[in-house]
Amino acid sequence: MQNREVELKFGFCGSSNNLNEIFSKIGKVGPEVCVKLDNTYFDTDSKDLFAIKCGLRIRRSDDFSEQTIKIKDESLGGLHKRKEYNLPIEPDVKIPELEKFPKGILPDEYDIADIKSRLKSVCHINFTRRLFNLDIFDSTFEVACDSGYIEVDGQPRYPLNELEVELKRTEVRDDGFLRLFSMLCTELASHNLPLLLEPFSKMHRATLLQRNTVPAVDLHGVYVNLSLVEYTKALIVRFEHLYGHFILSHDGALFIQICSVLECLLFCLKQLKKKNISDFVVIKNDPVNYEDDLKIITRLLKDFFKSCIHQRKSIMVYCLKQNRDKLANAVLKVRESERENKIFLIPLKLRYLLSLIV
């Protein structure tokens, strides 16, 4: 039973047929396997599990059936850290057997028997997975490319195309994971993999699609008394949160807020540069040059911001007129700019740069 999952998760907008070949230029790759996975996710009507950022599923393939529970720990810049527990089950099991997981996974106030009695299927997520191992940086990663659909209420409502890179073995300690994955992201970008931000897990996306609601955004007091560095970190989190919801909803009001957050983030990067904050970087040139990387991040973010501003009015107009086709086309242009400017790099890279400051 595995009890920790650390992985990169991105949207993938290209063909997965030559992934093995591309990754062989990055590191040593193992043989590729292709499997079809049928996933059913569960929660109660009152979303007791979603409320504590917990995902519960049954996964089946041709040769196995298992139940899995995941407890979210941290998610930033595509890097997801979770507690994960997997247990084999009989093929005819319809509802996860919560009592078989280790005690203490759920909060003490949660009655396991009561939760189990109220569990119901939330969605089905069926996809084909191509996977292989990648050895690089004295570590082993499992690379998986998933292609399929998220089905809510029996209807395939959201296409699923994503790339996951999960850490399987490393000598790196937990406090070095950010550095390790930052280095890996550099390799992914240098080989022009068509990657996009995907801030939310499959289960999270399915639940939001089911609810079909736009999040209430309350910024009151969020950034009060924060240092410049902490303020910048908070903006990164805010951008990912809003962008994840916008990808699903195409809501114009959310996009206006995203543009504002990007503008604030660019202002913060300008202030960081003015303060010569690189003088306070703990690790010099390992594995980054702080000033050069900050310039690259700023340039990419600025170009993406200009593209967002260009599309802002159109997205709002099409949203208000409920012109779904033109709205979808405008959102597609935003995502094309996101891909061209390698925005998938920025949250993780910037978080790593900020972590180096004393």
Buried (B, 14 or more C-beta within 10 A) or exposed (E): EEEEBBBBBBBBBBEBEEBBEBBEEBBEBBEBEEBEBBBBBBBBEEEBBBEEBBBBBBBBEEEEBBBBBBBBBEBBBBBBBBBBBBBEBEEEBEBBEBEEBEEEBBEEEBEEEEBBEBBEEBBBBBBBBBBBBBBBBEBBBBBBBBBBBBBBEEEEBBEBBBBBBBBBEBEBEEEEBBBBBBBBBBBBBEEEBBBBBBBBBBBBBBBBBBEEEBBEBEEEEEEEEEEBBEBBBBBBBBBBBBBBBBBBBBBBBBBBBBBEBBBBBBEBBEEBBEEEBBEEBEEEEEEBBBBEBBEBBBEBBBBBBEBBEEBBEBBBBBBEEEBEEBBEEBBEBBBEBBBEBBBBBBBBBBBBBBBBBE
